[in-house]
Amino acid sequence: MPAPYVVIGAGTMGSSIARCLAERGHGVVAIDQRQAPNAASEHHGEARMFRTAYYEHPAYVPLLRHARSGWLDLNSRARPLLGDDLYHETGVIYGSAPGGEVVAGSLRSAGEHDVPIEPLTPSQAVARCPSLRFPSSWSCVFEPHAGMIRPEAAVLANIALARAAGATILTEQPVTNLTQGAAEVIVHARSPAGEPCDRVASQVVICTGAWTSRLLRDAKLAAPPIIATRQPLGWITPAHPDRFALGVHPCWAAEDAPGSLAYGFPLLPRATAFRVAHHHLGPTINPDTLDRQPTPADRDHLRGIIDAYLPDAGSLTNLAIAHYSVSRDQHFLLGQIAPRIWLCAGFSGHGFKFAPVIGEAFADLLTTGHTHHDLSFFSPSRLPSQ
Ligand SMILES: Cc1cc2nc3c(=O)[nH]c(=O)nc-3n(C[C@H](O)[C@H](O)[C@H](O)COP(=O)(O)OP(=O)(O)OC[C@H]3O[C@@H](n4cnc5c(N)ncnc54)[C@H](O)[C@@H]3O)c2cc1C
């Protein structure tokens, strides 16, 4: 029997890759240092935005088209397991201050790849979403086939479907090192009891988020560095829930300065609060020692966002501290870094939406060495190694 494929990290990307491999009939073991899902990883926080008119770069758009079909498919297959939807197509309104990149970049990607998108004036944006405020000098767009994903539910669904298709999912087992053999890789881990525990793998994919540089260093593998940054997020309990309900209130994002994006989500059925946050690079942290207690400054910062864009929304009733795992140019690191070892990391605060297509692409790469998805833009070799 051939050695299985081993996926290190069973979070956002690892769970999707494990499901795709198992559903194609391959032997796969996914190993996570914690539970899957877990609140200390990057898939925590109840809401992730999905959009296709990608302002970050047009190279992402073909992947996003596949990802959207993947979310629609996963949503319908997971609904009986979860008793609920994990993907909601709400549409997204973006606004940019003059000179901003988000609206201009979204229009560029939409134009190059024929993605439906509708330019709006700020007053048309408010007419579409009366609770939202954008300054009158801003430019805006509406993307209809965009929406929100429930990240913990998505990881849970991938894990359940992977297991149902025969994958072995191991939790509370940190991988500590990798050794290359003649025709395989030895994956060194610690059992939940702390005992050394080795596994032979035919191919390995590293999906360890903010812990990636540590594992690469320990395994003496050269790859570009990934840093972790501190990112606060908040929940609003709306004074008038009907104004923020799914179907009334879309996802939204407001670019007040280059690289600085306030954003938020609608209120889901049965939820009492909805999420807002600020996409920008926070201070560099260590994900193992990060103090996840929000500070008064975090509260003031998020309150400022609410006052600016959703002035009548309601109270900020909950906060959390999350982290991003960030590559040097904030684009993903996807590709082979050593014989039989692949890197799938550096999602830089915007990767969740890609999980279904990343699952497919890495199932192709591990099993055949190539994929029809064009990942050349994301090659780790474009950046210097640590
Ligand atoms: C607050 C916030 C908001 C975001 N908003 C969006 C958004 O709106 N849209 C979007 O597309 N993206 C968004 N993102 C980004 C997205 O969530 C991440 O890019 C994505 O979750 C990264 O997936 P990952 O698999 O790399 O990491 P993770 O999901 O963190 O998975 C890594 C896993 O590896 C495990 N692990 C680590 N080291 C080891 C080891 N040595 N051995 C075994 N297991 C290990 C961890 O326990 C973890 O489970 C957001 C991120 C945050 C934090």
The ligand as an SDF file (V2000), in Angstrom:
LIG
                    3D

 53 58  0  0  0  0  0  0  0  0999 V2000
  -10.0760   38.5690   11.3960 C   0  0  0  0  0  0  0  0  0  0  0  0
   -9.8480   37.9810   10.0500 C   0  0  0  0  0  0  0  0  0  0  0  0
  -10.6720   38.3400    8.9910 C   0  0  0  0  0  0  0  0  0  0  0  0
  -10.4670   37.7960    7.7260 C   0  0  0  0  0  0  0  0  0  0  0  0
  -11.3250   38.1160    6.7180 N   0  0  0  0  0  0  0  0  0  0  0  0
  -11.2260   37.4790    5.5310 C   0  0  0  0  0  0  0  0  0  0  0  0
  -12.2180   37.6890    4.5390 C   0  0  0  0  0  0  0  0  0  0  0  0
  -13.1750   38.4470    4.7400 O   0  0  0  0  0  0  0  0  0  0  0  0
  -12.0880   36.9970    3.3720 N   0  0  0  0  0  0  0  0  0  0  0  0
  -11.0570   36.1340    3.1400 C   0  0  0  0  0  0  0  0  0  0  0  0
  -11.0080   35.5430    2.0590 O   0  0  0  0  0  0  0  0  0  0  0  0
  -10.1010   35.9190    4.0760 N   0  0  0  0  0  0  0  0  0  0  0  0
  -10.1730   36.5560    5.2490 C   0  0  0  0  0  0  0  0  0  0  0  0
   -9.2490   36.3240    6.2440 N   0  0  0  0  0  0  0  0  0  0  0  0
   -8.0810   35.4880    5.9460 C   0  0  0  0  0  0  0  0  0  0  0  0
   -8.3440   34.0040    6.0680 C   0  0  0  0  0  0  0  0  0  0  0  0
   -9.1410   33.7070    7.1820 O   0  0  0  0  0  0  0  0  0  0  0  0
   -6.9990   33.2990    6.1340 C   0  0  0  0  0  0  0  0  0  0  0  0
   -6.2430   33.6960    4.9880 O   0  0  0  0  0  0  0  0  0  0  0  0
   -7.1340   31.7850    6.1310 C   0  0  0  0  0  0  0  0  0  0  0  0
   -7.9780   31.3880    7.1920 O   0  0  0  0  0  0  0  0  0  0  0  0
   -5.7540   31.1520    6.2770 C   0  0  0  0  0  0  0  0  0  0  0  0
   -5.8960   29.7500    6.2240 O   0  0  0  0  0  0  0  0  0  0  0  0
   -4.6920   28.7770    6.6570 P   0  0  0  0  0  0  0  0  0  0  0  0
   -5.1640   27.4010    6.3470 O   0  0  0  0  0  0  0  0  0  0  0  0
   -3.4280   29.2910    6.0780 O   0  0  0  0  0  0  0  0  0  0  0  0
   -4.5620   28.9850    8.2430 O   0  0  0  0  0  0  0  0  0  0  0  0
   -5.4510   28.4130    9.4570 P   0  0  0  0  0  0  0  0  0  0  0  0
   -6.8880   28.3730    9.1250 O   0  0  0  0  0  0  0  0  0  0  0  0
   -5.0080   29.1940   10.6490 O   0  0  0  0  0  0  0  0  0  0  0  0
   -4.9560   26.9130    9.5830 O   0  0  0  0  0  0  0  0  0  0  0  0
   -3.6550   26.5890   10.0210 C   0  0  0  0  0  0  0  0  0  0  0  0
   -3.7820   25.3530   10.8970 C   0  0  0  0  0  0  0  0  0  0  0  0
   -2.4930   24.8000   11.0780 O   0  0  0  0  0  0  0  0  0  0  0  0
   -2.3970   24.2820   12.3870 C   0  0  0  0  0  0  0  0  0  0  0  0
   -0.9670   24.1750   12.6880 N   0  0  0  0  0  0  0  0  0  0  0  0
   -0.0590   25.1640   12.7540 C   0  0  0  0  0  0  0  0  0  0  0  0
    1.1640   24.6790   13.0020 N   0  0  0  0  0  0  0  0  0  0  0  0
    1.0350   23.3370   13.1060 C   0  0  0  0  0  0  0  0  0  0  0  0
    1.9350   22.2740   13.3380 C   0  0  0  0  0  0  0  0  0  0  0  0
    3.2480   22.4880   13.5240 N   0  0  0  0  0  0  0  0  0  0  0  0
    1.4550   21.0110   13.3920 N   0  0  0  0  0  0  0  0  0  0  0  0
    0.1320   20.7610   13.1860 C   0  0  0  0  0  0  0  0  0  0  0  0
   -0.7740   21.7410   12.9660 N   0  0  0  0  0  0  0  0  0  0  0  0
   -0.3240   23.0070   12.9040 C   0  0  0  0  0  0  0  0  0  0  0  0
   -3.1580   25.3130   13.2120 C   0  0  0  0  0  0  0  0  0  0  0  0
   -3.5650   24.7920   14.4620 O   0  0  0  0  0  0  0  0  0  0  0  0
   -4.3220   25.6550   12.2810 C   0  0  0  0  0  0  0  0  0  0  0  0
   -5.4630   24.8670   12.5510 O   0  0  0  0  0  0  0  0  0  0  0  0
   -9.4080   36.8770    7.5100 C   0  0  0  0  0  0  0  0  0  0  0  0
   -8.5650   36.5260    8.5720 C   0  0  0  0  0  0  0  0  0  0  0  0
   -8.7940   37.0530    9.8330 C   0  0  0  0  0  0  0  0  0  0  0  0
   -7.9080   36.6310   10.9520 C   0  0  0  0  0  0  0  0  0  0  0  0
  1  2  1  0
  2  3  1  0
  2 52  2  0
  3  4  2  0
  4  5  1  0
  4 50  1  0
  5  6  2  0
  6  7  1  0
  6 13  1  0
  7  8  2  0
  7  9  1  0
  9 10  1  0
 10 11  2  0
 10 12  1  0
 12 13  2  0
 13 14  1  0
 14 15  1  0
 14 50  1  0
 15 16  1  0
 16 17  1  0
 16 18  1  0
 18 19  1  0
 18 20  1  0
 20 21  1  0
 20 22  1  0
 22 23  1  0
 23 24  1  0
 24 25  2  0
 24 26  1  0
 24 27  1  0
 27 28  1  0
 28 29  2  0
 28 30  1  0
 28 31  1  0
 31 32  1  0
 32 33  1  0
 33 34  1  0
 33 48  1  0
 34 35  1  0
 35 36  1  0
 35 46  1  0
 36 37  1  0
 36 45  1  0
 37 38  2  0
 38 39  1  0
 39 40  1  0
 39 45  2  0
 40 41  1  0
 40 42  2  0
 42 43  1  0
 43 44  2  0
 44 45  1  0
 46 47  1  0
 46 48  1  0
 48 49  1  0
 50 51  2  0
 51 52  1  0
 52 53  1  0
M  END
$$$$
